[in-house]
């Protein structure tokens, strides 16, 4: 799972709008999180592993990229267009993260596949959107 995390750091680090990328360690539960916004916080899980023989396992991984930014400005229909456009950068960032990760694959991982996305109400003054992906890999470490 470390290899997946390092790959996600690399891929998300290519998105200039993201000012901070890290494992989600509960930073947002702190009174004053020491992170820069907008940020991406990563959670990696292994919901299933299957023995392939010879100490090799096919491991299915799911990971969540939680995109967090300070609260949006005005987005209603009578707000000035420039204000709405600035506020909608939030939606454009979500799209950039999706485009960067969807379909990524290499010699270590099967192609990443987005499974869901969900707005989260986690803290007053912050917007959060969680993108859930799946991938798999062959783990040879016990062979």
C-alpha positions in Angstrom: 0.0 0.0 0.0 3.0 2.3 0.5 3.7 2.0 -3.2 0.1 3.2 -4.0 0.4 6.1 -1.6 3.7 7.2 -3.2 2.2 7.0 -6.7 -0.8 9.1 -5.5 1.5 11.7 -4.1 3.3 11.9 -7.4 0.1 12.1 -9.5 -1.7 14.6 -7.3 1.5 16.7 -6.9 1.1 17.4 -10.6 -2.1 19.4 -10.0 -0.9 22.9 -9.3 -4.1 24.0 -7.6 -3.6 21.5 -4.8 -1.4 23.1 -2.1 -1.1 20.1 0.2 -1.4 16.3 -0.2 -1.1 13.9 2.7 -2.5 10.7 4.2 -5.8 11.5 6.1 -4.7 11.2 9.7 -7.7 13.1 11.1 -6.1 16.5 10.5 -9.5 18.1 9.9 -10.6 17.1 13.5 -8.0 19.5 14.9 -9.2 22.9 16.0 -6.7 24.6 13.6 -5.5 22.0 11.1 -1.9 22.6 10.0 -2.7 22.2 6.3 -2.9 24.5 3.3 -6.0 24.7 1.2 -7.1 23.4 -1.2 -5.7 20.0 -0.1 -6.2 16.3 -0.9 -6.2 13.8 2.0 -5.8 10.1 1.1 -7.2 7.0 2.7 -6.2 3.5 1.4 -8.0 0.3 2.3 -7.6 -3.3 1.2 -11.2 -4.8 1.2 -10.1 -8.1 -0.3 -7.1 -10.2 -1.1 -7.0 -13.6 -2.9 -4.3 -16.2 -2.8 -2.8 -16.9 -6.2 -0.3 -19.6 -5.1 3.4 -19.4 -4.3 2.9 -16.7 -1.7 1.4 -14.3 -4.2 -1.9 -12.5 -3.6 -4.1 -10.5 -5.8 -5.0 -7.5 -3.6 -8.0 -5.3 -4.3 -7.4 -1.8 -3.1 -9.9 1.0 -2.6 -8.7 4.6 -2.0 -10.4 7.8 -1.2 -9.1 11.2 -2.2 -10.8 13.8 0.0 -10.5 17.2 -1.6 -10.9 20.0 0.9 -11.1 23.8 0.4 -12.3 26.8 2.3 -16.0 27.6 1.8 -17.3 28.7 -1.5 -18.3 32.2 -2.4 -21.6 33.0 -3.9 -23.0 30.6 -6.5 -26.6 31.7 -6.9 -28.2 33.0 -10.1 -28.1 36.7 -9.2 -24.5 36.8 -8.1 -22.0 38.5 -10.5 -20.7 36.1 -13.1 -17.1 36.7 -12.0 -17.9 35.8 -8.4 -19.7 32.6 -9.5 -16.8 31.7 -11.8 -14.3 32.0 -8.9 -16.6 30.0 -6.7 -16.9 27.2 -9.3 -13.2 26.6 -9.3 -14.2 24.1 -6.6 -16.0 22.0 -9.2 -13.1 22.3 -11.7 -10.6 21.1 -9.1 -12.7 18.0 -8.5 -12.7 17.3 -12.2 -9.0 17.8 -12.5 -8.4 15.2 -9.7 -10.8 12.8 -11.4 -9.1 13.3 -14.8 -5.6 12.8 -13.4 -6.5 9.5 -11.6 -9.2 7.8 -13.8 -7.7 5.1 -15.9 -4.1 5.5 -14.6 -2.3 2.2 -14.6 1.3 1.0 -14.8 3.4 -2.2 -14.3 2.4 -2.2 -10.6 -1.3 -1.4 -10.6 -4.3 -2.2 -12.7 -6.1 0.9 -14.0 -7.7 3.1 -11.4 -11.5 3.3 -11.6 -13.7 5.9 -10.0 -16.5 4.2 -8.1 -18.2 7.2 -6.5 -18.0 10.8 -5.4 -19.7 12.4 -2.5 -20.0 15.9 -1.0 -19.3 15.7 2.7 -20.3 18.1 5.5 -17.3 17.7 7.8 -16.6 21.1 9.3 -18.1 24.6 9.1 -16.2 26.8 6.7 -14.9 24.0 4.6 -16.0 22.1 1.5 -15.2 18.5 1.2 -15.7 16.1 -1.7 -14.6 12.5 -1.5 -13.7 10.6 -4.7 -13.6 6.8 -4.3 -11.4 4.7 -6.6 -10.5 1.0 -6.9 -7.5 -0.7 -8.3 -5.6 -4.0 -7.7 -2.1 -5.4 -7.8 -0.2 -8.6 -7.3 1.6 -8.7 -4.0 4.8 -10.9 -4.3 6.3 -9.8 -1.0 5.5 -13.1 0.8 6.7 -15.3 -2.1 
